[in-house]
Amino acid sequence: MPRSDARPDPYPRIVAEVMDARHPDPLILMRAADAPRGRTGRDADYIVGAPYRGEYRLRGEVGWRSVTVPEGLITDLASVGPLGRILVGRVGSHLEAVIVHDYLYVAWQDFAGGDARAVDRAFADDLMRAVMRRGRVGPVKAGVIYRAVRLFGGAAYRKRDDRRYALRPAQT
């Protein structure tokens, strides 16, 4: 998908700790019979079936900010290798957090002048942690997920992805 200013830039332009997060919208996922392969080419992937909004508060702010995952985003759910799946499955109480995280890991490509900035990656990781905390993901599980993306997610974040969105399949 070409870069576009049709959607708002999801990254805050101030650096501040994410203090709280919530997801007021229902998460709708679809999986087509011919599900697209993701960045890694392995697991069959899912498509976000409707815009999905997450909200968050930054340290020092009273009001809520929001980020909207667009309909059509391709996601592999939780990007967990075979060994990691012993502790963290692809779905669970962390799902909403990883969907927003997946979007923030590719959204920088959608904006004129967008670059894979370290501060935006840190925001994506911190927001995921805050959503997990609010979603009652256990502290051990949340810690493992957060540390894994901080340690191993850099290459995935910086990698350009031309297959980040899919057209919604026609209803039959």
C-alpha positions in Angstrom: 0.0 0.0 0.0 1.5 3.4 -0.9 2.1 6.0 1.7 -0.9 8.1 2.5 -1.9 10.9 4.7 -5.5 9.5 4.7 -4.9 8.1 8.2 -3.5 10.0 11.1 0.1 9.3 12.1 -0.3 6.9 15.0 2.9 7.8 16.8 3.0 10.5 19.4 5.5 13.2 18.7 6.4 13.6 22.3 8.4 11.0 24.3 6.6 10.1 27.4 5.8 6.9 29.3 2.6 5.1 28.4 0.7 5.1 31.7 -2.6 3.3 30.8 -4.3 1.8 27.8 -7.6 0.4 26.8 -9.3 -1.1 23.8 -13.0 0.1 23.6 -13.7 -1.4 20.2 -14.4 -5.1 19.5 -11.5 -6.9 17.7 -12.7 -8.5 14.4 -10.3 -10.9 12.7 -10.9 -12.8 9.5 -9.1 -15.7 7.9 -9.7 -16.3 4.2 -9.6 -19.8 2.8 -6.5 -18.7 0.9 -5.1 -16.8 3.8 -2.1 -14.6 2.9 1.3 -15.5 4.2 3.0 -12.9 6.4 6.4 -11.4 6.6 8.0 -14.6 7.6 6.1 -16.7 5.0 5.2 -19.3 7.5 1.9 -19.3 9.3 -1.3 -18.5 7.5 -2.2 -15.0 8.6 -5.3 -13.2 9.6 -6.8 -9.9 8.4 -8.2 -7.2 10.7 -11.9 -7.2 9.6 -12.9 -3.7 10.8 -11.0 -0.6 12.1 -9.8 -1.4 15.7 -9.2 1.5 18.1 -6.8 1.4 21.0 -6.6 4.3 23.5 -3.7 5.3 25.8 -2.6 8.0 28.2 0.9 9.3 28.4 2.6 10.4 31.6 1.7 14.0 32.4 -1.5 14.0 30.3 -5.1 13.8 31.5 -6.9 12.9 28.2 -6.8 9.8 26.2 -5.1 9.6 22.8 -6.0 6.9 20.3 -4.5 4.8 17.5 -6.7 3.0 15.0 -5.6 -0.2 13.4 -7.0 -0.1 9.8 -9.3 -2.7 8.4 -7.2 -5.0 6.1 -4.0 -5.1 8.2 -2.4 -8.6 7.9 -1.4 -10.0 11.2 0.2 -13.3 12.3 -1.3 -12.7 15.7 1.4 -13.2 18.3 4.7 -13.7 16.5 6.0 -16.5 18.7 8.4 -19.2 17.6 7.8 -22.9 18.4 9.7 -22.8 21.7 8.0 -19.6 22.8 4.6 -21.1 22.2 5.0 -23.3 25.3 4.5 -20.1 27.4 2.8 -17.7 24.9 0.3 -18.9 22.4 -0.6 -17.0 19.3 -4.0 -16.0 20.9 -5.0 -15.3 24.5 -5.5 -12.3 26.8 -2.6 -10.6 25.0 -4.2 -10.7 21.5 -5.5 -7.1 21.5 -2.1 -5.8 22.5 -0.3 -7.7 19.8 -2.7 -6.5 17.1 -2.0 -2.9 17.9 1.7 -3.7 18.2 1.7 -5.4 14.7 0.2 -2.2 13.2 2.6 0.1 14.9 5.5 -2.0 13.6 4.5 -1.4 10.0 2.6 1.9 10.1 5.7 4.1 9.7 5.8 3.0 6.1 2.4 4.7 5.4 3.4 8.3 5.9 5.4 10.7 3.8 8.8 10.9 5.3 8.1 7.9 7.4 11.2 6.3 8.8 11.7 3.3 11.2 12.5 5.5 14.2 13.7 3.9 17.4 11.5 6.2 19.5 8.4 4.9 17.6 9.4 1.3 18.0 9.8 1.9 21.8 6.4 3.5 21.9 4.9 0.4 20.1 6.5 -1.9 22.6 5.5 0.2 25.6 1.9 0.6 24.4 1.7 -3.2 24.0 2.9 -3.6 27.5 0.3 -1.2 28.8 -2.5 -2.9 26.9 -1.4 -6.2 28.3 -1.4 -4.8 31.8 -4.9 -3.5 31.4 -6.0 -6.7 29.7 -5.0 -8.7 32.8 -2.2 -10.6 31.1 -0.2 -12.1 33.9 3.1 -10.3 34.8 5.3 -13.2 33.9 3.7 -13.7 30.5 3.6 -9.9 29.8 7.2 -9.6 30.8 8.3 -12.4 28.5 6.4 -11.0 25.6 7.7 -7.4 26.2 11.3 -8.5 26.7 11.2 -10.7 23.5 10.0 -7.8 21.3 12.6 -5.5 22.9 15.4 -8.0 22.3 14.4 -9.6 19.0 11.9 -7.2 17.3 14.3 -4.6 15.9 14.8 -6.3 12.6 11.1 -7.0 12.1 10.3 -3.3 12.9 12.9 -2.0 10.4 12.0 -4.4 7.6 9.8 -2.8 4.9 6.7 -4.8 4.2 4.8 -4.4 1.0 2.3 -7.0 2.1 1.0 -5.4 5.2 -2.6 -4.9 4.1 -5.0 -7.1 2.2 -8.2 -6.3 0.5 -11.2 -7.5 2.4 -12.5 -10.7 0.8 -15.8 -10.3 -1.0 -18.8 -11.5 1.0 -20.6 -14.5 -0.5 
